[in-house]
Amino acid sequence: MGFRPHAARIASRRLLALTVSATTFSILVAAGIAATSIGTAWARPGTAASAKPLAGKIIGIDPGHNGRNYTDPAYIDHKIWNGREWEDCDTTGTETASGYTEARFNFNVATYLRADLVKDGARVVLTRHNNHGVGPCVNRRARILDRAHANVSIDIHADGGPTSGRGFTVLEPVADGPNDKVIKSSLRFGRDVHAAMLARTPMRVSDYYGHDGYIRRDDLAGLNLTTMPKVLIECGNMRNAADARLLVQSRVQRKIASALAAAIVKFLTGR
């Protein structure tokens, strides 16, 4: 094909543009800035990593009870040492007037919470992996999380209080030997959980249990035997009609899970 001056001028301009672009890119890289792709916004290195605030963290979740505990009373009624006294291995948990069980609620919230935490970069350890089993006993649940060396853990429950009472309560540990070193941090974590529940869910502070949504408990294996910061959350009262209407909704369960995830991020990162 014959030489065409116009085409040569276009090629020359394109080469000049590419040279300028390459030079500009080199300058930006030297300044610590990189382009993710043509046509996208410039971003500083580390943005992707900072989007996962729980990277490298281990989080423990104990969804209270289990869906078939009622089928084996001999097992769940046998006594275990909770660090201070003897208590039952576990219980069946409570339920709403319509028969929606606490065990199901606990596991649903735990499942949503696990997904949120994994998205934030955490490794999550659960004390049970379905809602159609029996147990494990509450002391074994504590050991599972202790052996995982979790950075923080939470026990998820819903209460079976008087039908007139509403609201959530954060249960906090009392020094009992194994948990002595994590009392202060557990109390701080409890405040983060309390604030997140108020800010992010439709659940109100309990008007029948504890004081202003808090209570200290020294008779629960999960709190007595913990070696990491931990609280137990009674997310609401399943025996109260108004609370029950909220607790059975997947939308509310997701909000509770999101609130707990936010509390964990706040506790571990200060964000």
N, C-alpha and C positions, 0 to 999 in steps of 0.2 A: 504494500500500500504506500502511496506517496506521502512525503512529509507535509504536515498541516500546521502552519504557525499558530493558529488559534488553539488547537489542541495542545500544542507544546506549552503555550502560556498557562492554560488551565492546570496542566500537570505540574508546572513549576510552582504555581500558587498553592496547590495541594501539598506539595513537598514542604514548602515554607511553613504552612499551617501545622503540619505534623511535627516539624522541627521545633516550632514555638511551643506546641502542646507538650512535647516530651520534655523540653527545658523547664516549662512551668511545673510539670508533675515532679521533676527531680527536685526543684526548689521546695515544693510543698512537702515532699517526703523528708527532705533534710530538716524542715521546720517541725516535723512530727505530725504532719497531716497527710491523710491518704484518701483517695477517692475510692468509694466502694465499687462503683461501676459508672459507665458513661450515662449522664443524665440524672444521676442520683445526687443527693445532698452530700457534702463533705462531712466526715465523721472522725473524731479522734479515736486512736486505738484504745481498747478497753471498754468501749460502750457495750459490746455484746456481753462481756463478762459481768459488768455491773448490773445487767438486767436480771441476773440470777443471784439474788442477795443471800441465798442459803447454800450456795455451792460449798461443798466440803463439810457440811453440817449433817448430823444424824439426829433425827427427830423420832421420839417414841409416841405411839398412840395406843391407848387401851380403851377399846369400845366395851363398856361394861356389859356383863352377863353373856348370854348366848341363847340362840333361838330355840334350842331343844333342852335347855337345863331342866325343864319341868318333867322330862321323861326319865330322869335318873336322880330321884331325891336322895337315895343312899349316898351317892357320890357328892352331890353339892351340899349335903347337910353335914358331911364329916368335918371335924374340927381341924383347923390349921393355926399355927402360931403366927400372929401378925406383928411380932416385935415387942408387944406389950401385954397381950392377953390372947386367949383362944377365941376364934370366931369361925363362922361357917366358911367352908371352901368357897362358896358363891351362893347366889340366890337366883330366882327366876327373873327378878326385876319387876317393875310395875307395868301398867297398861292403861290406855284410855278407856272410857266407858264403853266405847264401841269395839274394844278388843285389839287396838293397834298397840303392839308391844314396845316396851322400852328397848329391848334387845335389838329390835329392828331399827328403831330410831337411832340408837347409838352407832350401829354399824353403818347406816346410811351416811350419817354425818362424818364418821371416820373415813369412809370411802371418798367422799367429796374433799375432805381435808387432805387426805393423802395425795390426791390429784393436784391440788393447789400447791402443796409443798414440793412435790416432784417438779412441777413447772418452775418453781423458784430455785431449783437446783439441789434440793435436799435428798438424802437417802432416808427412807422412812421405814421404821420397824413397827409392825402391828403385833398385838398379843393374840389376835385371832384373825383368820383370813376368810371367814364366811359366817353366815348366821343360821347354819343348820347343824351345829355341833353342840357338845356339852363341855363346859369349862373353858379354859383351864382355871384352876383355883387362883384366888386373888394373890396369894404369896408367890405362886409361879409366874404370874403376870409381871409382878414387880421384878423378879429375877431375870425374865426375858429382856426387859428394858435396861436393867442394870448391866447385864452382860453385853448388851449392844453398845455400851458406853455412849448413850444418847446425850446430846448437849442439853436437851430439855424434853420433857414429856408431859402429856396431858391425858387424864382419864375422863372419858365422855359418858355422861349419864343424863337421865331426866328423872325428876322426883315423883313420888307417889304421896303427896301431902294432903292436907285437908282440902275438900272441894272448894272452899271459900278462898283459898290462898293462891296467889299468882307470883310468877317471876323466877329469875335465875339466881343462883347462889354459887360463889366460888369457895370451895373447901380447901383450906390451907393446912399444911403439916405442923405438928408440934415436935420439938426436938426429942428424939427417941433412940439415939445411938447411931445407927447407920445413916440417918438423914441429918445429923447435927450440922455438918458443914454446908448444907444447902438450904437451910431455913430462910436466911435473909434473901437469897436469890429467888427462892420459891415465892416469898411474899411479894417481891418486886414483879415476878412473872404474873402473879395473881392480879396485881393492879393493872397490868397490861391487858389481861383477859377481860377483866371487869369493864375497862374503858372501851375496848373494842366491841364487846357485846352491846353496850349502850349506844355506841355510835353507828353500828353497822347492822343491827338486827331489830326486829319489832318487839323483842322480849324486854320486859321491864325488870327492875330490881325486885327481888323477893320481898313481899310484905308479910311473910309468915315464918321465915326461917333465917336464922342468923341475924346480923345487924348490917343494914345498908348493903346487902348482897354479899357479905363475907361471913365465914364461920371457921374457927380453928377446930380440927378433929384429930384426936390421938388414938382412935380405935379402928383405923382402916389400914390394912396391910399395904395397899398401894402407896400411901403417904408415909407410913412409918418406916418402910423398908427401902425407900428410894435413896439412891446415891447421886441423883442429878436433880436440878430444879424441877418441881412438878406440882401441879394443882389438879383438883378434880372439879369439873363444872357440872352442876345440876342445871341443865339448860332451861328448865321450866317445870311446871307441875302438870303431869299428865292427867291428874284427877280433877283438874279445874277445866271447865268447859271452854273458856276463852283461850287458855294456854294450849289446850289440846287441839283446838281448831288450827292453831299456828304450827304446832310441832309436827303434825302429820303431813304438812305440805312440803313437797320436795323443794319448792322455791325458798321456803324459810330454812330448811335444812342446809341448803347451799349457802344462804346468808350467814348462818351460824358457823359453818365450816370456813367461810371467807374471813369472818371475824377472828376465829381462832388462828388462822394462818397469819393474819395481820399482826396479831398479838405476839406470835412466835417470831416474826421478822423484827418487830419492834424490840423485843426482849434481847434477841441475839445480835442485832446490828445497830440499834438506836434509831432506826429510820421510822 
